[in-house]
Amino acid sequence: MKIFQINSVCGVRSTGRIVADIYTRLRAAGHDCIMAYGRDESANCGGDTFKFNTRAGVYADALLSRITGKAGCFSTHATKRLLSEIDRYNPDVVHLHNLHGYYVNAFMLVRELARRKKPVVWTLHDCWPFTGHCAYFDKYGCDKWKSLCRDCPAKHDYPKSLFFDASKEQYEKKREIFTLPDNMTIVTPSKWLKNLVKQSFLSRYDVVVINNGVNGDAFSIKARYTALPEYLNGSEYVLGVALPFGERKGFSDFMRLRKELTDKYRIVMVGLSDKQIAALPPGITGIRRTNDVHALAALYANARCFVNLTQEDNFPTTNIESLMCGTPVVTYDTGGSPESVFAGAGEAVKKGDVTRVARILENICPGDADRQKIALEAAHRFGTDAMADKYVALYEEIARRAVKAEICGGKQ
């Protein structure tokens, strides 16, 4: 079986690591796979990769998208290169991940896959595929995406538009083109997102929930024995991780949390810009974005607790990374974030209630046995093998259906 995965990045950040983990499992099972991407990759991404865009192409796409408000409409030449590679490889299944990120013409790609009658799996890592502009709409309480986007309140949110509100045109274009494929299965990492898809114009498609997985070789309780930066040795700290660490990920609420916590506990925030770090109050340590998973795992494993104050999210892998390292999670009850927090592994709190978060953090005190139990259960639920095996089973089922349809069609 031959699988062709497409994403903005490869081997880095949450979606890029998911792509690489699926690739590894496919190869171990004797299948072939190509990872196609347009932007960043890890130094050791390895495997069969195909980078089809350039830095200049990505910058041009980002500029045009921000000027026009029409994300996903550019990178035409890069998309033609991608389609040529798909034709050459002739996969059994094309697996789409994020089609935003200024690297591909999403409309051209989906239209051509439909024309070629390729079986498609599309993993939605956010809400962008069924809105006129935004990736998330929770903070605005907006439900225009259910009927027709217009007068977008999130125009200046990612993917940012500097001038124009093209949400109505983009919504109508997505509704027309993203529903063209006849043989497409949608995957969501959370039940929360599945419920939204079933209320959108993508509702005619089968939707399967496959939770995101995390590599247990990189993220495990063994990371407790990895050396921390010298300035953290002996510190009692709670951890926040986001890439990037903007308002959607709760930056301002972490500032509020600092005021609620006693001085006994330090807050460590990973994924900050230099400007953010320079403005931090006493009691918060800022760390820049890192792709060093071993250093990140050590921070998770030695934290008193992982705190996720996300304002809106799908199924954040940061929660899982923490749990795999044996560290409990306290998260806002937003989106699909609470779905990863099982009994004994933390708590979900009403969004914005930093006072409640602080009280939980001061009372939570996981011992070694607690951490071992959390890590074992998380590995069972959210290991990459469990995730990838579900994808492989889905690919095999889709490929069987495609062969059966071809045989039946040939008999007519």
Sequence and secondary structure as in RCSB ss.txt:
>XXXX:A:sequence
MKIFQINSVCGVRSTGRIVADIYTRLRAAGHDCIMAYGRDESANCGGDTFKFNTRAGVYADALLSRITGKAGCFS
THATKRLLSEIDRYNPDVVHLHNLHGYYVNAFMLVRELARRKKPVVWTLHDCWPFTGHCAYFDKYGCDKWKSLCR
DCPAKHDYPKSLFFDASKEQYEKKREIFTLPDNMTIVTPSKWLKNLVKQSFLSRYDVVVINNGVNGDAFSIKARY
TALPEYLNGSEYVLGVALPFGERKGFSDFMRLRKELTDKYRIVMVGLSDKQIAALPPGITGIRRTNDVHALAALY
ANARCFVNLTQEDNFPTTNIESLMCGTPVVTYDTGGSPESVFAGAGEAVKKGDVTRVARILENICPGDADRQKIA
LEAAHRFGTDAMADKYVALYEEIARRAVKAEICGGKQ
>XXXX:A:secstr
 EEEEEES BSSHHHHHHHHHHHHHHHHTT EEEEEESS B TT  SSEEE   HHHHHHHHHHHHHHS TTS  
HHHHHHHHHHHHHH  SEEEE    SSSS HHHHHHHHHHTT  EEEE SSSGGGSSS S  GGGT  GGGT   
S TTTTSSS  SS   HHHHHHHHHHHTT  SSEEEEESSHHHHHHHTTSTTTTSEEEE    B TTTSSGGGGG
S   GGGTT  EEEEE SS  GGGTHHHHHHHHHHS TT EEEEEEE HHHHHT  TTEEEEE    HHHHHHHH
HHSSEEEE  SS SS HHHHHHHHTT  EEEES TTGGGG  TTSEEEE TT HHHHHHHHHH    HHHHHHHH
HHHHHHHBHHHHHHHHHHHHHHHHHHHHHHHHHHHH 
